[in-house]
Amino acid sequence: MCWVKLMATNEKDHFLTSLATRAYWLIFSAHFIVFVIMMVRSATDTIYEIPFVTWAVWSVIILGTPAFYFTAFGQSYKFRALLTQALLLVSLAFGLANQGLGAVTTFNVPLMALLGTIFFSRKAALIQLGVAVLVLLSFLYMKLTVQLSDVANADWVLNSNYRWILRTAYIALFSGVIVYFLQQYVNYTFRSVDDLELLKEAVDQAPDAFVVWDQNDRLFMSNRRYQNLDLRLEPTLRKGVSFEQTLRKGIQVGMYPEAIGQEDLWVEQRLRAHRQQESSKLVRLDDGRWMNVVESRTSSGYLAGFRTNVTALINSQNLLQATLDSVSEAVVTISRNGEVININAASQQLFGYSLSELKGRKVSAIAPDPSLLGLGRNLINASEDAEVGRFTRKLQTTLARKDGTNFIAAIEVRDVEINGQQVFISFIQDQTGIQKFERTVQALGSAVEQLAVGIVLLNNESQVTYNNAYFLKLLNLSSNVSLEGQAASNLFHQIGSHIKQIDSGSVESNETQLLNFYENPASPISLRTRADHLLSLRIQALEGGNTILTLTDNTEERERHLQLEQTNKLATLGEMAAGIAHELNQPLNAIKLTAKNLERQYQHDKAKAEKHMLPKLEQIIAQVDRATIITDHMRKSARLANEEQATADINTVINEAYLLVEPSMRLESIEFRTEIDAALPSCKLHPVRLEQVLLNLITNARDAFRERAEENRFNWILITARQKKKSTIELTFEDSAGGIPEGTMNRIFDPFYTTKEVGKGTGLGLSISHSIITDSGGELSVRNTKCGAKFTLLLPV
């Protein structure tokens, strides 16, 4: 409201100064004209002579008042108004002293009163009017008692031809002056009323609630927002209601929750603050709003009050405090004079003080040496040399808790500007736990160095931040090579140049494949070093955008796995030995019978034997070829699958597997069917390994058929193969052996798990089959059908 008051005062002073200036020069001009007429009359009529008194009066009017007007005092509208009134008073006295002008100059009296009312006050106008009337009565008394004689030869107006013209002109002039001033003042009043209406409308539109209380603390005026502050209070807010009544009504309707239980005390505190010259208080309403109540008393004794809704600000402060409280690091805000302004929850926990216990206290309560916290005189002087917001200092010192114990702390002090004041924000870390953590990290680092796993850490900018020595050893890199700080592209360039190949089947360079794997990590990839070691590379994303690379030497594990595969394969072939032996006996018996027959013919009839020898030898050769095919395939199936990059033709592998199991299938009366799409592409899997998977499935199905032999079911095996996607072949193996018990379905791929009787199974067949398929990048799953089990193999192309 100060600016409103100042604006109104300036406008009023400007108007009154302008009006006083015009009043003075108008009255001065009127008197100057009369003086000129008298001068002309005196010059043209030798009979008429202006007396000395007249010269003296007009000298004061014409020369004296302008001299005062142009002084420093004359710049005030009140002084100019007094000059104007002085002109009127002098001319009144002059008129009363001259016959013919007394009646005319009495018009000066109401004009003097009007000017007093406009430029001063009604009280001042009455005083000035009393002075004029007193002068008037004094002259009348002196004339009536003949104590004041008329000025000689001063009645020229009475005897002149201009008598009525001058009187009429003087009356008209001063009547016009009175009307002019009344009109100007009325216009100004109307403008002031309009301005007040505009101001009232503007106050109504103000974003804050506004109220004015009079000298007796009664409601004088308020804007719409104050009236609508709480609708429960609105009927009470009428002009003339006391401030205390509004408080008690607010308590009655539950508007002030903080007053509950202490109503009289709360009202007394509010009244005490209300009576002060200026006051400010935060008040929380029952609907959750926060109001900042600011009151200021005017020079006239009225009290202007504002109610600003600061809910958003309070919520922001609460959010900021909650944010500070969520920070694990202790944060202490300190003023330039070393007083604690604020602390967060971590600080309360660290020092054992509450905010109320520390706020306003010297920082020496927690820091025995404040200069170490950056709050000593030297540090403050240093901060004055730096621009606010750029000062920072880090140090390590001893701080004290509330219970008297001390601890080592790392402190970082920064300065910021808050509400135009420089404050220091101290970030404090208890080094006790950190030092313990650092020792733990060192121990972990030593342990990581002893691991038989190569480890590389990359940050969120794809730069190496750590690698252990074993990583360099696996790649046959010198221990003097430093990977720290290298970009991922350089790292994979070094890895790619120290390995022979990546078992992925891609034709891209090693470096390109590694970079692609880094950008889109999936399952681990296998690397072969130049020393023919098999390494497994795994890439995993960590929190914070970091990445870890682990490199494992799987050479020995792979050899053990291959040996286990071989053992399982030989065991499978051993189970088929009876059928294969039967199959070999047939060509051997045929060879034996043919040879015996040829021997007998040769003994009895040599010529006839020689005649039939060629066909008999052809029969022998055919039977030998048949046996050779069987033994060659058994030899090929029994060998290790070392050719990692070999691919398998699905149709060929199925036919060769059937060749091994056909005798057994025939003996067990199991029908073997296939449905294979033509022109299937080769899959990325060694044919011997794929054959081993099929043999494991066939063997398990045969054993299941044997367990259900008494049911006299029709036994069959169906193998289908089709290209499901461009990069995938779907191969299914289905039987009619009754399926897998539901309770064991989720364990059938576990190593050494079997449902067969003791001594009839190792529990490795399906586990090895699952490893073979998944190692190639494929999938192996199983489900039960109406007739039996159905295995689905997804093989990569």
Phi, psi and omega in degrees: 000345182297318181291328178293316179296317180297318180296316180295320179297315180298318180294318180295315179299319180296317180295313183293325177296316179296318182291320179295322178297313180294322180298314181298308184291332178290312179294319179298318181295319179299315179291325179294321178297315178300318179297320179295319179299318179296320178296317180295318180298317181294324182285330185265346182234110184290341179289325184274131178224129181285125182287169183295320180300319180296317177301319182296316181298314183287335174296318177297317182293312188280324186253324187287310184296319177298327180297319177288328183299322185269009174277177179296326178293330183291352179282346180275138180294331179291321178293320178295323177294321177296321176300317180296316178295325177297319176303314182294322181291319178296314181294329176296313179297319179296319180293323180292334180276357183233132177294140177091343180248347183300312181295328183285314186287350175296343175296343179293333184298305179297329180293321177297318179296320179298315179295322177297320179294318184289312191266345182236261178200170179298324179294315179297322179296320178295321179295315180295320177296321177297320178298316181296317179295322179297318177297316181299312181294325179297314179296320179296319180296316181294327178289317181294327179268008178056032175275343181231112179272158180292151178290132182297140178056024181260001180264031181299333180291323181293329184263357183272165176284351184262010187306302183287329179296315181293318179298314180297317180297318181294317179296315180296319182297310184286333172294318178296321179297316179298314179299318182299312182294321177298317180298315180298317183289320178297318178299317179296321179297315178299317178297322179296319177297316178298318179296322178295321177296317178296318179296318179297318178296319179295320178296322177297327181273356182297147181288345181254153173284133185232138181213148176234129177250143182278189184296338180262016180059039174247148185298122179260310177202161177203157179268178186295323182294326177291320178297326183264012182302319175209118185298336178290336182265346188302318180298335182279336187279076177243152182301130180103346179289144183279158180296320180296322179297320179294323179295313183291327175294320178297320177295320182298320182272004177080025184285331184243092182296333182289346181270351184297128179090348179216046189302308184296317180296318181296317179297318180296320179294319179293320179294322179296317177292327182292330183277352180287163180295318176218145179206158179213135183207142174267128181235131178260126179272165185290342179271010177095350180285149175248130180243133173264109184265114179241127182231141181216132183269137181274172180294336179274001178095355178282156181241118177263131182232145177238140173240105182256129178285106182250026181302315181297321179294315179297317178298321178295318178296319178296321178295319178296317179294320178296323177295315177298321181292334179281347179285130182289341181273139178289132181235123180236124178260128188230140179281173180294332180271012173083021178260143179286126179263317184202153173222154177263179185297323179297324177293319179298319179289324183289315186264340181086004177262149168272167180299317181296331181284331184259331185300127180089347179275158177292147183293348178298345177297330179245343180232100182305331178243092184301331182297331179292333178278000181087023183241007177286170182300320180298318182291321178297319176298321178295322181291334179291334179283341182257154177292140182300133181099353180245358181276134177208150177207139178241140180201167177233129185207182180258130178243165185240140175268171180297326182280003176095351179282150180250159177208155177277133183226144171263127187235136172238122183250129175230153177250145176223165178252123179233119181054040178078002181248141177277125177233159181249131176251121183251124176259119190241132176237128176287113184283351181301308179289325182293318179297321177295319179295319179297322177295322178295318178298320178297319178295318178296321178299319178295321179294320180297324179294335180271351181291146176273043179222130175282131185231136174225132176251135176237142180276185183289354175257016178059042175241141182290128178249342180198145168210143177269169184292330183293331177297316178295322181295317181299325181266006180060038176266151179294143179293346178277350180290131179252120178265344185298131180091348180286149176284161181300323180298319178292321179300310182288336174294317179293318179298313183298327181281348182249011176237155182278315181198165174247125183283070179234344182083359180281151179266357180288162180293159179303316182298317180297317179297319180294319178295319178296321178294325178293321180288325182227073183291137177233228176287158182303150177248154182259135179241143175245124180278172179292338176272014178064031172272144179261116181248148177246123181253124178239136178238128184223133178282139177247174178294151178080013178082006178278163182222142177241134175250128175241133182239120185241138176274107182258016184300306182294319179297320180295320178296318177297322180294318179296320178296321178295319176301315181297318178299315179297321180295315180294323177297321178295315178297325178297321178294335179269001187301320182299314180294320180292321177299318177299319181293325178285330180297326182298307178294329179292318177296321179295320178297316181298314181296319180295317180295317178299316181297318180293325179294315180296317180299321183292327179286323184271320184214094186297320182294316179294323180296319180294328179294321182262008184293317184300310178299323180293319178296323177297321177296319180298313180301318181297318179291325177295318178300320180297316179294324180295319179301316182294313182291324178297318181292323176297318179297317180294321180290333183277344184283162179286145179265084183268345183280092189296326187268006181294151176243159186241135171272119188302312184297317181296315181298318180295318180295320180290324176295321179295326179301323180284327186260353185301317179298317180295320179297321181292318181294324182273359181059047179252124179278132183246116182236152176225147174224096187240128178295146178287153174058041174287139176286165177286152178257158182276072181203138180298134183300325179295322180291318178297320178296322179296321177298315181295320179296321177298316180294318180294317181298316178297320179295319180298317179296323179293324177296321181296322180293337182250023185297328183288347183279351178053045178273162173277116186263132179209154174233132181236125176244126177239154178212130178210158179273108184284314176229176179297331183252009186219138171249132178258117178245126180244146178233116184231142179225175180245035185271009174100347175092181183255136177303136185300327182291343182250000185301321185277003181238000189290342178266002178286142178298141175065015176263127180213150176258002181279166178293159180300131179092355182247007179191145179267341184078016182253342187302304182288327178296315178293320178300319179295319179295319180300315183290313183291326178297332180276358182093012180257192180223148176227123180222167183215150173208159178272144174246187181295325184261329184188220181254151178227115177263136180241124179248122174257112188251133180287143180269000000 
